[in-house]
Structure formats: C-alpha cells, structure tokens
Amino acid sequence: MHPPCPVFLKRPFLAGILLLLSFQGVHAQYDTRYVGLSNETIDGELYTVVEMTRKDGRVKVKYFAGKDQSGKSVYKRYQEWSKNKSIISVCTGTYYDHYDRPVGICIDDGRTVNNAKVDDMDGLVVVYNSGEIVSSDLDKGPITVKDPKGNTQFDLRNTFDRSRFFTWSKENKATVFQSHLLCYQNEMRFVGTGSSSQRKRRFLAVTKDPDQYLHYYLVNIESGNTLFKATKKLVKFLGRYTKDIQCVINLDTGRANAYEVRDSKGRIIDEDGFRGEISLKNSKNMLVFYFE
C-alpha cells in the first residue's frame, strides 16, 4: 500500500528533529501513514507543514470555543478530554474579542457561544462529531450540512433558517466558528490586497487527492507577510501537490498565537515553525487535530 501522504516522500523529513523534541510525559502515538511533518525553505522563507489525510477516518478534529458553562477554562477542558487521545497538533482557531469571546457565529458541541451576525467574515467552519471539518462560503448563499436524515441547507441570513441552523447544531452536537475564507474551490477570495499588517502566518487548507480523500494541511510561513501575500504564496505552494484546494482559512497568529505539534511518538516538537508564541495554557480557544 502506498502511503496516503506522498508529498512527504518528495522532501526530507526534519533534520535532526529527535534532538529537538521536548519530552512532556507519555502520550499516545499516531500512524505516520496518515500524518506527515516537513519543513522547507523557499526564497529564504521557512514553511513548516503538518499534512493529515482523512483516508479511513483516523485523523479527526475537535474545537474548544471557550470556557464551558461551569467556567472551566479551555486549557482545562482540553487537558481532561485529551488524556486518552493521540494528539497531532493544537493551535488557536479563530479570533476572539476583549471579552474572551470568539468573534462571529460560534457553537461549541451544540452549545451557542456567540449568536453573531454573519456579515463580517465569509467563512463558516463546521466541525462534525465524526471529526471532519468543512468550510462553507457564506457569500455563495445557503450552506449545506450533513445530517443523519440527509444533507440539509440553511440560509444564515434568513431569520427562520438561522434559527433552524442553531437547532440543528444543538441536536447534532456540532461545533461551528467563523474565520476569513481566503481560498475556496481553487479561487482566491481577496478583494484588493487587504491589510498592510505583516506577521507570521498560519493556515488551515483542506484539499482533495485524486482518490477524493480529504487532506488537512497546517502550514506556517515564518517570516512577516501581509495576509494577501502569504495566501498567494500558500496557494502556489499547495499547487505543487494538489489541483483541488477545497478551502483555505486563516488561523490567528496575533496575540493568540498558541501552537503545538507532536511527533508520531507523542513528543512536542520544539523547533521554529512548529511552536507558537504563547502557551496553550493561555489560549482562549483551541483547534485540535488528533488520531484515533
């Protein structure tokens, strides 16, 4: 059987990575046939990549949007949940405001965290109980979600449909958040060049391979870039390995830049491009990729 992550057969794995690992106790392992780590310098810029395939449904996603109803912190919730999990990577997901509330529509395992309007950001991300993550383009009209009774559509700008969507999320224990949708179905979504702010950038890209299996990519570009320039570079980078980019969403690398990646033995990688600037303990929300 050929490994499902062929991109990592074309480039060397991290040189000397075992010497740079930070040991944080014993953690479950993941299968490297489904997860690959790599780094590459292109035009003087460091790109680090975590690639995961959804083949066989072993790689899954979990999102913690904020404190639970009892006031338990995101980090405490993550600690308790992850005890028996094989963690691949953890990072900050969407942006949050000064009240530590995620910006935009946000639903955590069926519980409404923020019932905001949809106008500010065009990407709506749904994390299913199955561990699949799907992004929809709100500017394209009604979104389609998977349902035990068949696919269902909701127009979130319609009051009635919006209420139905929140009911659906509660009944299906779905997790939902919004972010900027930078690329959708192979097309960049920028109008103009966006903000002039330059910083490290992190993206979640979802692609399909020729066998129609989904792949998740976490890609860091370590040098300072505007969001527009970094997105152009990312799309070009991914284009070497796939012709089917389903979506690219921006992950927060501002004041909430928490990021952790583990190797296949469960050890934290302590190397540029695979770590954030704040501790997971201080993260206000968490996007977790894990292996079952």
MARTORMI-526329 format. One record per atom (N, C-alpha, C, CB): residue in one letter; x, y, z. Coordinates in steps of 0.2 Angstrom, whole numbers, padded with zeros to 4 digits, always signed. Atoms other than C-alpha are relative to their C-alpha. Last residue first. Glycine has a CB too. Example, Ala and Ser with C-alpha at 12.3 -4.5 7.8 and 13.67 -1.06 7.14 Angstrom:
S-0004-0006-0001S+0068-0005+0036S-0004+0005+0003S+0002+0002-0007A+0004-0006+0000A+0062-0022+0039A+0004+0006+0000A-0005+0000+0006
***
This chain:
E+0004+0005-0003E-0040+0038+0083E+0001-0007-0004E-0007+0001+0002F+0000+0006+0003F-0028+0052+0079F-0004-0005+0004F+0007-0002-0002Y-0003+0006-0004Y-0029+0070+0084Y-0002-0006-0004Y-0004+0000+0007F+0000+0005+0005F-0031+0088+0077F+0003-0006+0004F+0005+0002-0006V-0004+0006-0002V-0036+0101+0090V+0000-0005-0006V-0002-0003+0007L+0002+0004+0006L-0042+0119+0086L+0005-0006+0001L+0001+0003-0007M-0005+0005+0002M-0041+0128+0103M-0003-0004-0006M+0002-0005+0006N+0003+0005+0004N-0049+0144+0110N+0005-0005-0003N-0005+0003-0005K+0007-0001-0001K-0044+0156+0123K-0005-0004-0004K-0002+0007-0001S+0004+0000+0006S-0026+0150+0124S-0007+0001+0001S+0001-0006-0005N+0003-0006+0001N-0016+0154+0139N-0005+0001-0006N+0005+0006+0000K+0003-0002-0007K-0012+0137+0145K-0004+0006-0001K+0005+0000+0006L+0007+0002+0000L-0008+0133+0127L-0004+0002+0006L+0000-0008-0002S+0002+0006-0003S+0007+0144+0130S-0007-0002-0002S+0002-0001+0007I+0003+0000-0006I+0011+0159+0119I-0002-0007+0002I-0007+0004+0001E-0003-0005-0005E+0022+0162+0105E-0003+0000+0007E+0001+0006-0004G+0003-0006-0001G+0018+0146+0095G+0004+0005+0004G-0007+0000+0002R+0002-0002-0007R+0028+0131+0090R-0003+0007+0000R+0006-0001+0005F+0004+0005-0003F+0031+0121+0075F-0002+0002+0007F+0003-0007+0000G+0005+0002+0004G+0038+0134+0064G-0005-0005+0002G+0003-0002-0007D+0003-0006+0003D+0054+0136+0074D-0005-0003-0006D+0005+0004-0004E-0004-0003+0006E+0058+0120+0083E-0004+0005-0003E+0001-0006-0005D-0002-0007-0002D+0052+0112+0099D+0005+0003-0005D+0004+0000+0007I-0005-0002+0005I+0042+0097+0093I+0002+0007+0002I-0002+0000-0007I+0000-0007+0003I+0032+0090+0107I+0006+0002-0004I-0002+0005+0006R-0004-0005-0003R+0033+0071+0109R-0001+0007-0003R+0007-0002+0000G+0004-0004-0005G+0018+0060+0106G+0005+0005+0003G-0003-0005+0005K+0000+0003-0006K+0028+0046+0097K-0003+0004+0006K+0008-0001+0002S+0004+0006+0000S+0022+0051+0080S+0001-0004+0007S+0002-0004-0006D-0002+0005+0004D+0029+0069+0083D-0004-0007+0001D+0008-0002+0001R-0003+0006-0003R+0019+0082+0091R+0002-0005-0005R-0005-0004+0005V+0000+0005+0004V+0014+0100+0086V+0004-0006+0003V+0004+0002-0007E-0004+0006-0002E+0010+0114+0097E-0001-0005-0005E-0002-0002+0007Y-0001+0005+0005Y+0003+0132+0093Y+0005-0006+0002Y+0003+0002-0007A-0002+0007-0004A-0003+0146+0103A+0000-0005-0006A-0006-0001+0005N-0004+0005+0004N-0003+0163+0094N+0003-0006+0004N+0006+0004-0004A+0002+0007-0002A-0017+0172+0102A+0004-0005-0003A-0007-0001-0001R-0001+0001-0007R-0010+0190+0102R-0002-0007+0002R-0003+0005+0004G-0001-0006-0003G-0009+0188+0083G+0002-0001+0007G-0006+0005-0001T-0007-0001-0002T-0006+0172+0074T+0001+0006+0003T+0005-0002-0006D-0002-0006-0004D-0025+0168+0072D+0008-0001+0002D-0004+0001+0006L+0000+0002-0007L-0029+0154+0059L+0004+0006+0004L+0004-0006+0001N-0005-0003-0004N-0034+0160+0041N+0000-0002+0008N+0000+0007+0000I+0003-0005-0005I-0045+0148+0031I+0006+0003+0004I-0005-0003+0005V-0006-0002-0005V-0040+0139+0015V-0003+0005+0005V+0006+0003-0004C+0000-0006-0003C-0053+0129+0005C+0006+0002+0004C-0006+0000+0005Q+0007-0001-0002Q-0057+0115-0006Q+0000+0006+0003Q-0002-0006+0004I+0000-0004-0006I-0040+0116-0015I-0007+0001+0002I+0004+0006+0000D+0007-0001-0003D-0041+0103-0029D+0001+0003+0007D-0003-0007+0000K+0003-0004+0005K-0025+0103-0041K-0007+0001+0003K+0000-0003-0007T+0007+0001+0001T-0014+0096-0027T-0003+0005-0005T-0004+0000+0006Y+0001+0007-0002Y+0005+0094-0024Y-0008-0002-0001Y+0001+0000+0008R-0005+0005+0002R+0014+0108-0032R-0003-0007+0001R+0006+0002+0003G+0001+0002+0007G-0002+0119-0031G+0005-0005-0003G+0000+0006-0004L+0004+0006+0000L+0000+0119-0012L-0001-0003-0007L-0007+0001+0003F-0003+0005-0003F+0015+0131-0013F-0004-0007+0000F+0001+0001+0007K-0006+0002+0005K+0007+0142-0026K+0003-0006+0003K+0005+0006-0001V+0004+0003+0006V-0009+0143-0015V+0005-0002-0005V-0005+0005-0003L+0003+0007-0002L+0002+0146+0000L-0003-0003-0005L-0005+0001+0006K-0006+0005-0001K+0012+0160-0008K-0002-0007+0002K+0005+0003+0005K-0002+0002+0007K-0004+0169-0014K+0006-0005+0001K+0003+0007-0003T+0005+0005+0003T-0011+0167+0004T+0002-0001-0007T-0007+0004+0000A-0001+0006-0003A+0005+0175+0012A-0005-0005-0003A-0001+0000+0007K-0006+0003+0003K+0004+0190+0000K+0001-0008+0003K+0006+0004+0002F+0001+0001+0008F-0014+0193+0004F+0006-0003-0003F-0001+0007-0003L+0005+0005+0001L-0012+0191+0023L+0000-0002-0007L-0006+0001+0003T+0007-0002+0000T+0003+0203+0023T-0004-0007-0001T-0002+0005-0005N+0004-0001+0006N+0019+0194+0027N-0007+0003+0001N-0001-0007-0004G+0006-0005+0001G+0032+0193+0040G-0003+0000-0007G+0002+0006+0003S-0002-0007+0001S+0043+0177+0040S-0006+0004+0000S+0005+0001-0006E-0003-0003-0006E+0038+0160+0047E+0001+0008+0000E+0006-0004+0002I-0005-0004+0004I+0025+0154+0034I+0003+0005+0006I-0003+0004-0006N-0003-0007-0003N+0016+0141+0044N+0005+0003-0005N+0003-0002+0007V-0006-0002+0003V+0005+0127+0035V+0002+0007+0004V-0001+0002-0007L-0002-0006-0005L-0007+0116+0044L+0006+0002-0003L+0000-0002+0007Y-0006-0003+0000Y-0014+0105+0029Y+0000+0005+0006Y+0003+0002-0006Y+0000-0006-0004Y-0029+0094+0030Y+0007+0002+0000Y-0003-0001+0007H-0007-0001-0003H-0031+0081+0016H-0001+0006+0004H+0006+0000-0004L-0002-0007-0002L-0048+0075+0010L+0007-0001+0004L-0006+0002+0005Y-0001-0001-0007Y-0049+0059+0000Y+0002+0007+0002Y+0005-0006+0003Q+0005-0004-0004Q-0056+0060-0017Q+0000+0000+0007Q-0007-0002-0003D+0005+0005-0002D-0045+0047-0025D-0005+0003+0004D+0004-0006+0004P+0003+0003+0006P-0035+0060-0035P-0006-0005+0002P+0005-0002-0004D-0005+0003+0004D-0032+0070-0018D-0004-0004-0006D+0004-0005+0004K+0002+0006+0002K-0044+0083-0011K+0006-0003-0004K-0007-0001-0004T+0000+0002+0007T-0039+0098-0001T-0002-0007-0002T+0008+0001-0003V+0003+0006+0001V-0042+0107+0015V+0000-0001-0007V-0007+0000+0003A+0002+0001+0007A-0030+0121+0020A-0003-0007+0000A+0006+0001-0005L+0003+0006+0000L-0028+0128+0038L-0003-0001-0008L-0006-0002+0005F+0006+0002+0004F-0017+0142+0038F-0002-0007+0001F+0001+0002-0008R+0002+0007-0001R-0004+0151+0049R-0006-0002-0004R+0000-0003+0007R+0007+0002+0003R+0005+0167+0045R-0001-0007+0001R-0001+0002-0007K+0000+0007+0001K+0020+0176+0054K-0007-0002-0002K+0003-0004+0005R-0002+0004-0006R+0017+0195+0053R+0001-0007-0002R-0006+0000+0005Q-0004+0005+0002Q+0014+0210+0041Q+0002-0004+0007Q+0007+0002-0003S-0004+0002-0006S+0000+0222+0043S+0004-0007-0002S-0006-0002+0005S-0007+0000+0001S-0004+0230+0026S+0004-0003+0006S+0002+0007-0001S-0004-0004-0005S-0022+0224+0027S+0007+0000-0002S-0001-0003+0007G+0001+0001-0008G-0031+0218+0012G+0004+0004+0004G+0001-0007+0001T-0006+0004-0003T-0024+0217-0006T-0001+0000+0008T+0006+0004-0002G-0005-0004-0001G-0040+0221-0016G+0006-0004+0003G-0002+0006+0005V+0002-0006+0004V-0055+0210-0014V+0006+0005+0002V-0007+0002+0002F-0002-0007-0002F-0047+0193-0009F-0004+0005-0004F+0007+0001+0000R+0006-0003-0002R-0056+0176-0011R+0001+0008+0002R-0004-0003+0005M-0001-0004-0006M-0043+0166-0020M-0006+0005+0001M+0006+0004-0002E+0000-0007+0001E-0051+0153-0031E+0002+0004+0006E-0007+0002-0003N-0005-0002+0005N-0047+0134-0031N+0001+0008-0001N+0000-0004-0006Q+0000+0004+0006Q-0063+0129-0023Q+0004+0003-0005Q-0008+0000-0003Y+0005+0005+0000Y-0062+0142-0010Y-0001-0003-0007Y-0007+0004+0002C+0000+0004+0007C-0047+0152-0005C-0006-0005+0001C+0007-0003-0002L-0005-0003+0004L-0045+0165+0009L+0000-0003-0007L+0007+0000+0003L-0001+0005+0006L-0060+0162+0019L+0004+0003-0005L-0007-0003-0003H+0000-0002+0006H-0059+0173+0035H+0002-0006-0005H+0006+0005-0001S-0007-0003+0001S-0065+0165+0050S+0000+0002-0007S+0006-0006+0001Q-0001-0004+0006Q-0081+0159+0058Q+0007+0002-0001Q-0005+0006+0000F-0003-0006-0001F-0085+0145+0071F+0001+0003-0007F+0007-0001+0003V+0000-0005+0006V-0096+0130+0072V+0004+0006+0002V-0007+0002-0002T-0004-0006-0002T-0096+0114+0083T+0001+0005-0006T+0007-0002+0003A-0005-0003+0005A-0110+0102+0080A+0004+0005+0003A-0003+0002-0006K-0006-0001-0004K-0119+0092+0094K+0006+0003-0004K+0003-0006+0004N-0006+0004+0002N-0131+0086+0082N+0007+0001+0003N+0001+0001-0008E+0002+0007+0001E-0147+0092+0090E+0006-0005-0002E-0006-0001-0004K+0002+0003-0007K-0139+0108+0096K-0001-0008+0000K-0005+0004+0003S-0006+0001-0004S-0132+0111+0079S+0000-0003+0007S+0004+0007+0000W-0004+0005+0003W-0148+0108+0070W+0006-0001+0004W+0001+0001-0007T+0003+0006-0002T-0157+0120+0082T+0003-0007-0002T-0007+0000-0002F-0002+0001-0007F-0144+0133+0078F-0003-0006+0004F-0002+0007+0004F-0007+0002+0000F-0147+0130+0060F+0002-0001+0007F+0004+0005-0004R+0000+0007+0001R-0166+0131+0062R+0007-0003+0000R-0003-0002-0007S+0003+0003-0006S-0165+0148+0070S+0000-0008-0001S-0007+0002+0001R-0005-0001-0005R-0154+0154+0055R-0002-0003+0007R+0001+0008+0002D-0005+0005+0001D-0166+0147+0043D+0005+0000+0005D+0003+0001-0007F+0002+0006-0001F-0180+0157+0050F+0005-0006+0000F-0006-0002-0004T+0002+0001-0007T-0171+0173+0051T-0002-0007+0002T-0005+0005+0003N+0007+0000-0001N-0163+0172+0034N-0002-0002+0007N-0003-0006-0005R+0002-0007+0000R-0145+0177+0033R-0008+0001+0000R+0002+0004-0007L-0001-0003-0006L-0140+0160+0038L-0001+0008+0000L+0007-0001+0002D-0002-0007+0002D-0148+0152+0023D+0001+0004+0006D-0005+0003-0005F+0002-0006-0004F-0148+0134+0028F+0003+0006-0003F+0002-0001+0008Q-0003-0007+0002Q-0147+0118+0018Q-0003+0005+0005Q-0002+0002-0007T+0005-0005-0001T-0149+0100+0024T+0003+0007-0002T-0002+0000+0007N-0003-0007+0000N-0140+0084+0018N-0005+0005+0001N+0004+0002-0006G-0002-0003+0006G-0148+0068+0023G+0002+0007+0000G-0006+0000-0005K+0006+0001+0004K-0158+0061+0038K+0001+0002-0008K-0006+0004+0002P+0001+0007+0000P-0142+0059+0048P-0006-0002-0005P-0002-0003+0007D+0005+0001-0005D-0137+0077+0043D-0002-0008+0000D-0007+0004-0001K+0002+0007+0000K-0123+0084+0033K-0005-0002+0006K+0006-0005+0001V-0003+0004-0006V-0123+0102+0031V-0002-0007+0000V-0002+0003+0007T+0003+0007+0000T-0126+0113+0015T+0004-0004+0006T+0001-0004-0006I-0005+0005-0001I-0124+0132+0016I-0003-0007+0001I+0004+0001+0007P+0001+0005-0005P-0136+0144+0008P+0006-0005+0001P-0007-0004-0001G+0007+0002-0002G-0129+0158-0002G-0001-0005+0005G-0003-0002-0006K+0003+0004+0005K-0112+0159-0010K-0007-0001+0001K+0004-0006-0001D+0002-0004+0005D-0106+0173+0001D-0003-0003-0006D+0006+0004-0002L+0006-0003-0002L-0107+0162+0016L-0002+0005-0006L+0000+0004+0006D-0001-0007+0002D-0093+0151+0009D-0007+0003+0000D+0002+0001-0008S+0005-0002+0005S-0093+0134+0018S+0001+0008-0001S-0007-0001+0002S+0001-0007+0001S-0079+0126+0027S-0005+0002-0005S+0007+0004-0001V+0002-0003+0007V-0079+0108+0032V-0001+0007+0001V-0006-0004-0002I+0001-0008+0000I-0070+0099+0047I-0002+0002-0007I+0006+0003+0003E-0002-0003+0006E-0072+0080+0050E-0001+0008+0000E-0005-0003-0006G-0006-0002+0000G-0071+0073+0067G+0002+0003-0007G+0005-0005+0001S-0004+0005+0003S-0086+0062+0066S+0007+0002+0000S-0003-0001-0007N-0002+0005-0005N-0094+0074+0079N+0004-0006-0003N-0007-0003+0003Y+0005+0005-0002Y-0094+0087+0065Y+0003-0005+0005Y-0001-0004-0006V-0004+0006-0003V-0083+0103+0065V-0005-0005+0002V+0005+0001+0005V+0004+0005-0004V-0092+0116+0054V+0005-0006+0002V-0006-0002-0004V-0003+0007-0001V-0082+0131+0048V-0005-0004+0005V+0007+0001+0003L+0003+0004-0006L-0091+0146+0041L+0003-0007+0000L-0008+0000-0001G-0001+0007-0001G-0080+0158+0030G-0004-0003+0006G+0007-0002+0001D+0004+0004+0005D-0087+0174+0024D+0001-0007+0001D+0002+0002-0007M-0005+0005+0003M-0082+0185+0039M-0004-0005-0004M+0004-0004+0006D-0007-0002-0001D-0090+0201+0045D+0005-0005-0003D+0001+0001+0007D-0002-0005+0005D-0108+0199+0039D+0007+0001+0000D-0003+0006+0000V-0005+0003+0004V-0113+0183+0048V+0004+0004-0004V-0003-0006-0004K+0002+0000+0007K-0122+0191+0063K+0006-0003-0004K-0001+0007-0002A-0002-0006+0003A-0117+0185+0080A-0003+0000-0007A+0007+0001+0000N+0005+0000+0005N-0125+0171+0091N+0001+0007-0004N-0007+0000+0003N+0001-0007+0002N-0109+0168+0101N-0005+0000-0006N+0006+0003-0003V-0005-0004-0003V-0106+0153+0112V-0001+0008-0002V+0007-0002-0001T-0002-0007+0003T-0121+0143+0107T+0004+0004+0005T-0007+0003-0001R+0002-0006-0004R-0120+0125+0114R+0002+0007-0003R+0004-0001+0007G+0008-0001+0000G-0121+0111+0101G-0002+0006+0004G-0003-0006+0003D+0003+0006-0001D-0103+0105+0104D-0007+0001+0001D+0003-0003+0007D-0004+0005-0003D-0097+0123+0105D-0003-0006+0002D+0004+0003+0006I+0004+0005-0003I-0106+0135+0093I+0005-0005+0003I-0006-0003-0004C-0004+0005-0003C-0098+0151+0087C-0005-0005+0004C+0005+0003+0004I+0004+0005-0003I-0105+0164+0075I+0004-0006+0003I-0004-0003-0006G+0004+0003+0005G-0093+0178+0074G-0004-0005+0003G+0004-0003-0006V+0004-0005+0005V-0079+0183+0085V-0004-0004-0005V+0006+0004-0004P-0002+0000+0007P-0074+0171+0099P-0004+0004-0004P-0001-0008-0002R+0005+0003+0004R-0077+0178+0116R+0002-0001-0007R-0007+0004+0001D-0002+0007+0000D-0063+0182+0128D-0005-0004-0003D+0002-0003+0006Y+0004+0003-0005Y-0071+0199+0132Y+0001-0008+0000Y-0008+0001-0001H-0003-0002-0007H-0058+0208+0123H-0004-0003+0005H+0001+0008+0000D+0000-0007-0002D-0063+0199+0107D+0003+0001+0007D-0007+0003-0001Y+0005-0001-0006Y-0058+0182+0100Y+0001+0008+0002Y+0002-0004+0006Y-0002-0006-0004Y-0050+0177+0083Y-0005+0001+0006Y-0001+0007-0004T+0002-0007+0002T-0052+0160+0076T+0002+0005+0005T-0008+0000-0001G+0005+0000+0006G-0043+0144+0079G-0001+0007-0003G-0006-0004+0001T+0006-0005-0001T-0028+0144+0091T-0004+0000-0007T+0003+0007+0001C-0002-0007+0002C-0017+0129+0088C-0007+0004+0002C+0002+0001-0007V+0005-0004-0004V-0016+0110+0094V+0002+0008-0002V+0000-0001+0007S-0002-0007-0001S-0007+0097+0084S-0006+0004+0003S+0001+0003-0008I-0004-0002+0005I-0006+0078+0082I+0002+0007+0001I-0003-0001-0007I+0000-0007+0003I-0013+0072+0098I+0005+0001-0005I+0001+0005+0006S-0007-0001+0004S-0016+0054+0101S+0000+0007-0003S+0001-0006-0005K+0000-0001+0007K-0031+0054+0114K+0008+0001-0003K-0003+0007-0002N+0000+0006+0003N-0033+0046+0131N+0000+0001-0008N-0005-0005+0001K-0004+0005-0004K-0030+0061+0142K+0002-0007-0004K-0003-0002+0006S-0006+0003+0004S-0035+0073+0128S+0003-0005+0004S+0004+0005-0001W+0003+0004+0006W-0053+0077+0135W+0006-0004-0003W-0002+0005-0005E+0005+0006-0002E-0047+0082+0153E-0002-0004-0006E-0006+0003+0003Q-0004+0004-0004Q-0032+0093+0147Q-0004-0007+0001Q+0003+0003+0006Y-0004+0004+0005Y-0043+0101+0133Y+0004-0005+0004Y+0005+0005-0003R+0004+0004+0004R-0056+0106+0146R+0004-0004-0005R-0005+0004-0004K+0003+0005-0004K-0043+0113+0157K-0004-0005-0003K-0003+0003+0006Y-0005+0004-0001Y-0035+0123+0143Y-0002-0006+0005Y+0006+0003+0003V-0002+0004+0006V-0051+0130+0138V+0005-0005+0001V+0001+0004-0006S-0004-0003+0006S-0055+0135+0155S+0001-0004-0006S+0007+0003+0003K-0006+0004+0001K-0069+0128+0166K+0004+0003-0006K-0001-0007-0001G-0006-0005-0001G-0082+0142+0170G+0007-0004-0001G+0000+0003+0006S-0002+0000-0007S-0096+0130+0173S+0006+0004+0001S+0001-0007+0003Q+0005-0003-0004Q-0104+0133+0157Q+0001+0001+0007Q-0007-0003-0001D+0007+0003+0000D-0089+0129+0147D-0004+0003+0005D+0001-0008+0002K+0002+0003-0007K-0075+0141+0144K-0006-0004-0001K+0000+0005+0005G-0001-0004-0006G-0071+0144+0126G-0001-0003+0006G-0004+0007-0001A+0002-0007+0002A-0073+0138+0108A+0001+0005+0006A-0007+0001-0002F+0003-0003-0006F-0065+0121+0110F+0000+0008-0001F+0005-0002+0006Y-0001-0007-0001Y-0063+0113+0093Y-0003+0002+0007Y-0004+0004-0006K+0004-0002-0006K-0060+0095+0089K+0001+0007+0001K+0001-0004+0006V-0001-0007-0002V-0053+0087+0073V-0005+0002+0006V-0002+0005-0006K+0007-0003-0002K-0051+0069+0067K+0002+0007+0003K-0004-0004+0005V-0002-0007-0002V-0037+0059+0058V-0007+0004+0002V+0004+0004-0005R-0004+0001-0006R-0042+0040+0058R+0002+0007+0003R+0006-0004-0001G+0004-0003-0005G-0057+0042+0045G+0004+0000+0007G-0006-0003+0002D+0002+0005-0006D-0050+0028+0034D-0003+0004+0006D+0006-0004+0002K+0001+0006+0003K-0042+0042+0022K-0001-0005+0007K+0006-0003-0004R+0006+0003-0003R-0044+0058+0031R-0002-0007-0002R-0006+0005-0002T+0005+0002+0004T-0026+0063+0027T-0006-0003+0004T+0003-0006-0005M+0004+0005-0003M-0015+0074+0038M-0005-0002-0006M-0004+0002+0006E+0005+0002+0005E-0001+0086+0032E-0004-0006+0003E+0003-0002-0007V+0003+0006-0003V+0008+0096+0045V-0005-0002-0005V-0003+0001+0008V+0006+0004+0002V+0019+0108+0036V-0002-0006+0004V+0000-0002-0007T+0000+0006-0003T+0033+0121+0040T-0007-0003-0001T+0001+0001+0008Y+0007+0003+0000Y+0037+0134+0028Y+0001-0006+0004Y-0002-0001-0008L+0001+0007-0003L+0053+0144+0031L-0007-0001+0000L+0003+0000+0007E+0006+0000-0005E+0056+0159+0020E-0001-0007+0002E-0006+0003-0003G-0002-0002-0006G+0073+0162+0010G-0005+0000+0006G+0002+0007+0000D-0001-0007+0001D+0065+0160-0007D+0002+0004+0007D-0005+0004-0003I+0001-0002+0006I+0058+0144-0001I+0001+0007-0001I-0007-0002-0003T-0001-0007+0001T+0064+0135+0014T+0000+0002-0007T+0008+0002+0003E-0003-0001+0006E+0056+0118+0018E+0001+0008+0000E-0004-0002-0006N-0001-0007+0001N+0049+0109+0033N+0004+0002-0006N+0004+0003+0006S-0005-0002+0004S+0040+0093+0035S+0002+0007+0001S-0001-0002-0008L-0003-0007-0002L+0028+0083+0045L+0006+0002-0004L+0002+0000+0008G-0007-0002+0002G+0017+0069+0039G+0002+0007+0002G+0001-0001-0007V-0002-0007-0002V+0001+0061+0046V+0008+0001-0002V+0000+0001+0008Y+0005-0005+0001Y-0009+0046+0039Y+0002+0007+0002Y-0006-0002+0005R+0003+0001+0006R+0004+0033+0036R-0005+0005-0002R-0003-0007-0001T-0003-0004+0005T+0014+0040+0050T-0003-0001-0007T+0007+0000+0001D-0003+0004+0006D+0002+0032+0062D+0002+0005-0005D-0006-0005-0002Y+0004+0000+0006Y-0001+0041+0079Y+0004-0003-0006Y-0002+0007-0002Q-0003-0001+0006Q+0006+0038+0096Q-0005+0001-0006Q+0005-0006-0001A+0002+0005+0005A-0002+0040+0113A+0004+0002-0006A-0007-0001-0001H+0006-0001+0004H+0007+0051+0125H-0001-0005-0005H+0001+0007-0003V+0001+0006+0005V+0020+0048+0139V-0007+0002-0003V-0001-0007+0004G+0004+0006-0002G+0027+0063+0148G-0002-0004-0005G-0007+0003+0004Q+0006-0002-0004Q+0031+0080+0141Q-0004-0006+0003Q-0004+0005-0003F+0003+0006-0003F+0048+0077+0132F-0005+0002+0006F+0004-0005+0003S+0001-0001-0008S+0053+0092+0122S-0004-0006+0002S-0003+0007+0001L+0006+0002-0003L+0060+0086+0105L+0000+0002+0007L-0002-0007-0002L+0003-0006-0002L+0075+0095+0097L-0007-0001+0003L-0001+0004-0006L-0004-0003-0005L+0087+0080+0096L-0004+0007+0002L+0006+0002-0003L+0001+0003-0007L+0073+0070+0088L+0005+0003+0005L+0003-0008-0001I+0005-0003-0004I+0072+0083+0074I-0001-0004+0007I-0007-0002-0004G-0002+0000-0007G+0089+0080+0067G-0006+0002+0005G+0005+0005+0002A-0007+0003-0002A+0084+0085+0050A+0001+0001+0008A+0005+0004-0004L-0004-0005-0004L+0065+0087+0048L+0007-0003+0002L-0004+0002+0006F+0003-0002-0006F+0059+0075+0035F+0005+0005+0004F-0001-0006+0004P-0002+0003-0006P+0066+0076+0018P-0004+0002+0006P+0008+0001+0001R-0004-0004-0004R+0055+0080+0003R+0003-0003+0006R-0003+0007+0001K-0004-0004+0005K+0047+0070-0011K+0005+0005+0004K-0005+0004-0004L-0005+0004+0003L+0041+0057+0001L+0004+0003-0005L-0004-0006-0003F-0006+0000-0005F+0032+0070+0012F+0005-0005-0003F-0003-0002+0006V-0004-0006+0000V+0021+0075-0003V+0006-0001+0005V-0004+0006+0003P-0006+0000+0004P+0015+0057-0004P+0004+0006+0000P-0002-0002-0007C-0003-0006+0000C+0004+0057+0011C+0006+0001-0005C+0001+0003+0007P+0005-0005+0003P-0008+0042+0008P+0003+0007+0000P-0006+0000+0004P+0002-0005-0005P+0007+0030+0010P-0005+0005-0003P+0006+0003+0003H-0004-0006+0000H+0007+0017-0004H-0003+0005+0005H-0001+0004-0007M+0004-0006+0000M+0000+0000+0000M+0004+0006+0000M-0005+0000+0006
***
